[in-house]
Amino acid sequence: MGKIVDINKRKVKAIELFCGIGGFRIATDNLGLETVWANDINPLSCQVYKTAFGKSALHEGDIRSLHETIPSHDILTAGFPCQPFSSAGKKQGIRDSRGTLFEEIIRVIRTHSPKWFVLENVKRLISMEHGDHFATILQGLSKLDYFVEWRLLNTTFFGLPQNRERVVLVGTRIENIKSASIALANANDLTNVIRHDLAELKDHFRWRNLGNHRKTFPGWGVCYKGTFYSCDLDTFHESQPGRTLAAVLEENPHSDFFMDKTTRQRIQDSIFVNRLVGGVRILYNQNGGARMGYTVFGIDGVAPTLTASHSRHYERYKVGNRYRRLTNKEYARLQGFPDNHCSDTSIFNQYGLYGNAVPPPLAQWVIGKVLAQKGIPLESIEPVKDTQMVLNL
Ligand SMILES: C[S@@+](CC[C@H](N)C(=O)[O-])C[C@H]1O[C@@H](n2cnc3c(N)ncnc32)[C@H](O)[C@@H]1O
């Protein structure tokens, strides 16, 4: 892909908050953007980041003490810490002190007013606390004078054999523009939205008030000045042909990854399930219910969501007639990273680092869509031809 430059022929400048091992950085590099600042508090992530991308942009430490080092930029990306929002976490949401790291994103946007932001988080963000948490996030962002769009995306849409659903939010600064186009949905996606709804979509004064919303948000929506319009989009029209887990497996993994004996013993106490759930082949399940550590997966489906959780690293997969866990390289492939991206760190640590990351192909699709709005600079935004896609604000 060619370099994306603005009207003055300079590269679009990006910053990456909570950069981890650089899932967003791979995407912005591939799109020809220049990353001028990145930050993470975890020394292991920073080590990987430096090896992969050099150390010039990286600022290691707590973001709360590094705001003065942030330069001006055009686009901000952030996969903000997901423990408080994740179903595997403590479910305390924004009341958990870690949740307030979202406030750091608000602080940076308020100070620097980038043209765009792209945020990523777990699917549960739209449902936790009966939608209250997500409403708070949308309120916070839309108060900053951004047109915000969100969408649930699955890594399987981008050719990665992993069932990983994530919500992404993109914001476009609305100052100086008369219309904002939708980036993450296209006309085909919206065909199931009835005519009446489409009329509402174009008239933001009839959108619903965020303050009154007390339930799970649908998988797609737009938000502007405290009001929103949303619906569930059933299809994703740009899906790449699906691959199965078998397509990314290493041929001869080290014997350390095999667990034949203990697994055979466990299978004796398990139920043969043999069902596809969300594209994941579940072969055996202890008592038909418990999952962590006891499930045995097949390889003719996709992998379940990889996480930073240790128990997930030891889940068993039946490959041929043997049982093993996934290798670190297979984790990299399922997340869309190069095989050796984390090779600076121990195999044990690699699982958590990959499991926490944003898959670069997903991030690249989103950022590509945002930039393809031709909002560079915003003053020159051309309304897209399809009127369904343009909101007159
Ligand atoms: C969900 S992960 C983001 C992963 C990243 N998008 C990637 O592709 O690897 C959240 C990151 O936030 C970092 N983090 C947590 N608290 C932080 C803080 N106070 N300051 C800076 N980074 C922090 C964690 O170390 C973790 O890497």
The ligand as an ORCA input file, in Angstrom:
! r2SCAN-3c Opt
* xyz 0 1
  C      -4.989     -4.775     26.315
  S      -3.319     -4.466     26.489
  C      -2.985     -3.660     24.975
  C      -2.194     -4.508     24.041
  C      -1.762     -3.850     22.764
  N      -2.856     -3.259     22.030
  C      -1.049     -4.842     21.879
  O      -1.323     -4.933     20.683
  O      -0.192     -5.580     22.410
  C      -3.254     -3.160     27.641
  C      -1.866     -2.637     27.924
  O      -1.956     -1.551     28.844
  C      -0.762     -1.531     29.597
  N      -0.965     -0.694     30.810
  C      -1.698     -0.993     31.915
  N      -1.651      0.023     32.787
  C      -0.868      0.994     32.240
  C      -0.448      2.281     32.666
  N      -0.814      2.781     33.843
  N       0.350      3.003     31.840
  C       0.739      2.501     30.640
  N       0.368      1.286     30.190
  C      -0.437      0.534     30.964
  C      -0.508     -3.009     29.892
  O       0.843     -3.241     30.227
  C      -0.942     -3.656     28.583
  O       0.149     -3.881     27.724
*
